[in-house]
Amino acid sequence: MLVKHSDDCVPFVAVDGCVIRELLHPAHGDCELPYSLAIAEVAVAGSTFPHRLDRTEVYFVLEGRGRLHVDERTAELQRGAAALIPAGSTQWIANIGDEVLRFAVLVS
């Protein structure tokens, strides 16, 4: 069994500009998974940079409110919402609430 807590993960700024805490990632050598799991944070009035990944992503909102942009579509997300972002899509998320936007990120 492998157990990790997000508070024990060293935060870093990802290439899209959000703060990430990686819980599970096959590149770390502590697990053999076909995906990674992280907690991302976007500050109040902040947003990530538009970016594109060659992998599918899933966001699950833990706290706050955000507006997710995927290609030409947008959707408002709040606590409890899950969103599937297809591989190859241009995407970014903006914090539209009055608290930190915190969401789990699963990347294939």
JOGI-V971355 format. One record per pair of residues at least 12 apart in sequence whose ideal C-beta (glycine too) atoms are under 10 Angstrom apart, sorted by the first residue. I is the first residue (numbers start at 1). GAP is how many residues later the second one is. Records with the same first field share a line. If there is no record, write none. Layout:
I = GAP  GAP
This chain:
2 = 21  22  28  29  31
3 = 20
4 = 17  18  19  20  24  26  27  33
5 = 16  18
6 = 15  16  17  31  32  33  56  96  98
7 = 14  32
8 = 13  15
9 = 12  13  14  15  16  29  30
10 = 12
11 = 28  29  30
14 = 24  26  34  35  37  91
15 = 33  34  36  38
16 = 24  26  31  32  33  34  35  36  37  75  76  77
17 = 25  26  29  30  31  32  34  75
18 = 20  21  22  23  24  25  28  29  30  31  74  75  77  83  84  85  87
19 = 20  21  22  23  24  27  81  83
20 = 16  18  19  20  21  85
21 = 16  17  18  19  20  81  84
22 = 14  15  16  17  18  83
23 = 13  14  15  16  81  82
24 = 12  13  14  82
25 = 12  13  82
33 = 75
34 = 74
35 = 20  21  22  23  70  71  72  73
36 = 19  21  69  70  71  72
37 = 21  67  68  69  70
38 = 65  66  67  68  69
39 = 21  23  63  64  65  66
40 = 19  22  53  61  62  63  64  65
41 = 21  22  23  54  59  60  61  62
42 = 22  24  50  51  52  53  54  55  58  59  60  61
43 = 21  52  56  57  58
44 = 20  51  52  53  54  55  56  57
45 = 49  50  51  52  53
46 = 47  48  49  54  55
47 = 19  20  22  45  46  47  48  49  54
48 = 18  20  21  43  44  45  46  47  53
49 = 42  43
50 = 19  40  41  42
51 = 38  39  40  41
52 = 19  33  35  36  37  38  39  40
53 = 32  33  34  35  36  37  38  54  55
54 = 33  34  54
55 = 30  31  32  33  52  53
56 = 28  29  30  31  32  33  50  51  52
57 = 13  26  27  28  29  30  32  34  48  49  50  51
58 = 24  25  26  27  45  46  47  48  49  50
59 = 18  22  23  24  25  26  32  34  42  44  45  46  47
60 = 17  19  20  21  22  23  43  44  45  46
61 = 16  17  18  19  20  21  22  32  40  41  42  43
62 = 17  18  38  39  40  41  42
63 = 15  16  34  36  37  38  39  40
64 = 13  14  15  31  32  33  34  35  36  37  38  39
65 = 12  13  14  16  29  30  31  32  33  34  36
66 = 12  15  17  26  27  28  29  30  31  35  36  37
67 = 25  26  27  28  29  30  34
68 = 13  15  17  23  24  25  26  35
69 = 20  21  22  23  24  25
70 = 13  14  15  16  19  20  21  22  23
71 = 14  15  17  18  19  20
72 = 17  18
73 = 16  18
74 = 19  20
75 = 18
76 = 20  21
77 = 16  19  24  26
78 = 18  19  23
79 = 18  22  23  24
81 = 22
82 = 21  22  24
83 = 20
84 = 22
85 = 20  22
87 = 20  21
